Amino acid sequence: MSGCKSGTRLRYRLTLASGMLECLCFAGVVFGYASLVFVLKEDGYFSQLCINITGTNDTLSRTDCSGQDEQFSLVFTIASFLNNFLCLLNGYLFDRCGTMATRLLAVSLYTTGTLLVAFSSAAYSVLLFPALSCIAVGGILLLLTNMQVGNLFPAHRSTVITLYSGAFDSSSAVFLIMKVLHEQGVSLHASFLFLSICSIIHLLRTFLLMPRGHIPYHPSEYYTYGFSFKKANTYNVEELERMRAGAMARDLQESSQQMDSTVPPPQDGSEAQDSVKVSFRSCVLSWFFLWHLLWLSIMQLRHYLFIGTLNPMLNRLANKDPALVSQYTNAFAFTQLCGVLCAPWNGLIMDRHKGKPLAPGETEQDADLQSSSLSLFLTSLQCLLFSVSASTPLLPLQYLTFILQVLNRSFLYGGNAAFISIAFPAYHFGKLYGLMMCLSAVFSLLQYPCFALVQGALGGDPLFVDVALTLLTLLVFIHPIYIFIHCRKVAQQRKETDTVATVSSTFPKARL
């Protein structure tokens, strides 16, 4: 029996390590787009949109490539939009059909995208639109299926989730490696063919180291999954989450009643905990969901606009010096590698209370929410500092911008997934995560009109747009403040309840 337990633990660790490798090397490569754009420009993609403008003395001329930059920005806008917008469908597929079906779709999309880039050329630049979109959607699906691995390690659940999210961010450095290889003579097509072949790794991991259904939170001691000659010891996630759902119902119903008075309050007592199943509707109508959506949407728009306009911004600040632009592009890509080092700190902040005894009457979710409020506040503060730095038109200062960007991005997406797993039931995780990303994607579409405004009416100077986005960023502080106030309110109610219970036990009513 001890050998069986040892083998199970080994499989857990292999799943954790292989998932880390998958997120680090493949899942989020699309966000290294700034490095890829540099290579695509050298290979002549969309070069037909560059026009020569003759000077007034008929001797000096310059090349205007704003049309080319706009097309590259549009490619990233569409890819990043679909990356999030389709998460609603992907989340429903994950909750409904399980891990294996979701991962097979992810591998199919990812392989299709890499093959499209591999067989594209300057003459077929339009292939970049479906290619980058398939890579983005396939990558986020790989991340979605890997987040449940944190359930195998309950004491470090948020740490594992944020670690995977950080690896997802760091995988953007893959395009930097392609850029360096391209400078050494390795073609872009060969690099993407290699990524296509690596899909074999994803398939092997799908069948050997991932469950067909879902990984439950707090799995049984001998819970197994993946390839085995014996029947896997799997469990229904809803059954294992029933007790936790009862505790969640109280906070979600209390929050949603302020928005929809038709939602009935949960019953009291242990029977309610066994019978209450928090509805998807009550989750979506809660203030938890609303403020978290605002928090994610604003910061995500800031990051997407920065990444999508990084190349023209560097060209403007460096006076179109190719060597200087390449230097700063490499520096940006190198900082992305640090995402995997930054993200676990957010998880440690959220898991800092694990192992400590709960206060009288305090539930596990209460403790988790209280820890998450600090994480949400730090993420909001990082975004504000990043936005201020990015808005300052000083080229050397962009090194600091790159550092703040990767730090904030690693905290943002890891904290997003961890908060959803804390505040809402596990059996709604895929749908809520998908809906959150879908709605934030609609908001992120503002990046393209912002870019068009800068290139058009503002004459290439993004100062006014940057200032507006920085002021908008101040709204993200509403979310951590609301969670903090909610936790204080719950603690006060628990204290008053304990006081009443103590008085009642000391001075019992006389029987008449």
Salt bridges, closest charged atoms under 4 A:
GLU22 OE2 - ARG103 NH2 2.70
GLU22 OE2 - HIS202 ND1 3.09
GLU22 OE1 - ARG205 NH1 3.10
GLU42 OE1 - HIS182 ND1 3.56
ASP43 OD1 - HIS182 NE2 3.04
ASP69 OD1 - LYS41 NZ 2.72
ASP95 OD2 - LYS431 NZ 3.21
ASP169 OD1 - ARG409 NE 3.08
GLU183 OE2 - LYS179 NZ 3.00
GLU221 OE2 - LYS5 NZ 3.06
GLU239 OE1 - ARG242 NH2 3.01
GLU241 OE1 - ARG244 NH1 3.46
ASP251 OD1 - ARG250 NE 3.22
ASP251 OD1 - HIS486 NE2 3.46
GLU254 OE2 - LYS489 NZ 3.57
ASP260 OD2 - ARG281 NH2 2.41
GLU364 OE2 - HIS218 NE2 3.80
GLU364 OE2 - LYS354 NZ 3.62
ASP366 OD1 - ARG250 NH2 2.73
ASP366 OD2 - ARG494 NH1 3.60
ASP368 OD1 - HIS353 NE2 2.49
ASP368 OD1 - LYS354 NZ 3.32
ASP466 OD1 - ARG302 NH2 3.38
